Amino acid sequence: MRRPVRQTKFIVTLGPATESEEVLEELLENGVDVFRLNMAHAGHTWTRMVMKRIRSICDNHGREVAVMMDVKGPEIRTGFLRQSLKLQKDDMIDLVHRREQGITTTEGVMAVDVNYPKLAEDVSEGQIIMVDNGLIQMEVLERVKGRVRCRVTSPGILT
């Protein structure tokens, strides 16, 4: 009777705690299918070293294991803030691209600079914008003259 093919894959993210030859070998012996490298935190030297280790250990065991490189996407950053900005639920905030630094106000609405000039073109009304890895969330209400007017839905401190 044939053994069924395993559909679920065993994926391990490598880092300082799992990069040694001993740990890689143990993972391989325990059935790892994919080694994941988080390129947002990996330098070229480290990546080359780990890839050589993986290939060497796989060759020694006669196994092939996939390597997945998780690349960091583009980041939209806020401009320089003279002080932290405590955002409360339902606060209104404008995200705007310009070369000035700091927080300004227009129509009683706080404005924060962003480094992405096409933000107003690329978001839609009703869309949620996440800031600080999703800790702060805001809903896009409107886009006017390069400004993205938002309402804070998940409060937090913008630094």
C-alpha positions as CSV (number, residue, x, y, z in Angstrom):
1,M,0.0,0.0,0.0
2,R,1.4,3.4,-1.0
3,R,1.9,6.0,1.7
4,P,-0.2,9.1,0.9
5,V,1.7,12.2,-0.2
6,R,1.9,14.7,2.5
7,Q,0.2,18.0,1.4
8,T,1.2,20.1,4.4
9,K,4.7,21.6,4.3
10,F,7.1,22.0,7.2
11,I,8.5,25.6,6.8
12,V,11.1,26.9,9.2
13,T,12.2,30.5,9.4
14,L,16.0,30.7,9.9
15,G,17.7,33.3,12.1
16,P,20.5,33.5,14.7
17,A,19.0,30.7,16.8
18,T,18.6,28.3,13.9
19,E,21.5,29.0,11.6
20,S,24.1,26.6,13.1
21,E,25.0,23.4,11.2
22,E,23.8,21.3,14.1
23,V,20.3,22.9,14.2
24,L,20.0,22.9,10.4
25,E,20.9,19.2,10.3
26,E,18.4,18.4,13.1
27,L,15.7,20.3,11.2
28,L,16.5,18.4,8.0
29,E,16.4,15.1,9.8
30,N,13.0,16.0,11.3
31,G,11.4,16.6,7.9
32,V,11.7,20.3,7.1
33,D,10.5,21.0,3.5
34,V,11.3,24.7,3.2
35,F,13.8,27.0,4.9
36,R,12.5,30.6,4.9
37,L,14.9,33.5,5.0
38,N,13.4,36.8,6.1
39,M,15.3,39.3,3.8
40,A,14.0,42.3,5.8
41,H,16.4,41.3,8.5
42,A,19.1,39.4,6.5
43,G,22.3,40.9,5.1
44,H,24.1,39.6,2.0
45,T,27.0,38.0,4.0
46,W,24.6,36.2,6.3
47,T,22.4,35.0,3.5
48,R,25.4,33.6,1.5
49,M,26.7,31.8,4.6
50,V,23.4,30.2,5.4
51,M,22.7,29.2,1.8
52,K,26.1,27.4,1.7
53,R,25.3,25.6,4.9
54,I,21.9,24.5,3.7
55,R,23.3,23.2,0.4
56,S,26.1,21.4,2.1
57,I,23.9,19.7,4.7
58,C,21.3,18.8,2.0
59,D,24.1,17.3,-0.2
60,N,25.4,15.2,2.8
61,H,21.9,13.8,3.4
62,G,21.0,13.3,-0.2
63,R,17.9,15.6,0.1
64,E,16.7,18.6,-1.6
65,V,15.0,21.3,0.4
66,A,13.5,24.5,-0.9
67,V,14.7,27.9,0.2
68,M,12.1,30.7,0.3
69,M,13.3,34.3,0.5
70,D,10.7,36.5,2.0
71,V,11.5,40.0,0.6
72,K,10.5,43.2,2.2
73,G,7.9,45.3,0.3
74,P,8.0,49.0,0.0
75,E,7.5,51.1,3.1
76,I,5.7,54.3,3.3
77,R,7.1,56.4,6.1
78,T,5.8,59.4,7.9
79,G,8.0,62.6,8.0
80,F,9.8,64.1,10.9
81,L,7.6,64.8,13.9
82,R,8.8,67.3,16.4
83,Q,6.9,65.4,19.1
84,S,4.9,62.2,19.3
85,L,1.3,62.4,18.2
86,K,-1.3,60.7,20.3
87,L,-4.0,59.6,18.0
88,Q,-7.4,58.9,19.5
89,K,-10.3,56.9,18.0
90,D,-12.3,59.1,15.5
91,D,-9.5,61.7,15.2
92,M,-9.2,63.2,11.8
93,I,-5.8,63.2,10.1
94,D,-4.5,64.2,6.7
95,L,-1.7,62.2,5.1
96,V,0.1,64.5,2.6
97,H,3.3,64.4,0.6
98,R,5.4,67.5,0.7
99,R,8.9,68.5,1.6
100,E,8.1,70.4,4.8
101,Q,8.8,68.8,8.1
102,G,6.5,68.2,11.0
103,I,2.8,68.4,11.7
104,T,0.7,71.1,10.3
105,T,-3.0,71.8,10.6
106,T,-5.6,72.7,8.0
107,E,-9.3,73.2,8.8
108,G,-8.5,71.9,12.3
109,V,-7.3,68.6,10.9
110,M,-3.8,67.4,11.8
111,A,-1.6,66.8,8.7
112,V,1.3,64.4,8.7
113,D,3.9,64.2,5.9
114,V,4.5,60.9,4.1
115,N,7.3,60.0,1.7
116,Y,5.1,58.6,-1.0
117,P,4.0,61.2,-3.5
118,K,1.2,59.0,-5.1
119,L,-0.5,57.9,-1.9
120,A,-3.7,59.8,-2.8
121,E,-3.8,58.2,-6.2
122,D,-3.2,54.7,-4.9
123,V,-5.7,54.5,-2.0
124,S,-9.5,54.3,-2.2
125,E,-12.2,55.7,0.1
126,G,-13.2,53.2,2.7
127,Q,-9.8,51.5,2.6
128,I,-7.9,50.9,5.9
129,I,-4.4,52.3,6.2
130,M,-2.2,50.6,8.8
131,V,0.6,52.5,10.5
132,D,3.3,51.1,12.8
133,N,2.9,47.5,11.7
134,G,-0.9,47.7,12.1
135,L,-1.0,49.1,15.6
136,I,-2.6,52.3,14.4
137,Q,-5.4,52.0,11.8
138,M,-7.3,54.6,9.9
139,E,-10.0,54.6,7.4
140,V,-9.7,56.7,4.2
141,L,-12.6,59.1,4.0
142,E,-11.6,61.2,1.0
143,R,-8.8,62.2,-1.3
144,V,-8.5,65.9,-2.1
145,K,-5.6,67.7,-3.9
146,G,-2.9,65.2,-2.9
147,R,-4.3,64.8,0.6
148,V,-5.7,61.6,2.1
149,R,-8.2,62.5,4.8
150,C,-8.5,59.6,7.3
151,R,-10.4,58.8,10.5
152,V,-8.5,56.9,13.2
153,T,-10.2,53.6,13.9
154,S,-7.5,52.0,16.1
155,P,-5.7,54.6,18.2
156,G,-2.0,54.8,19.1
157,I,1.0,57.0,19.4
158,L,2.7,58.1,16.2
159,T,6.4,58.8,16.7
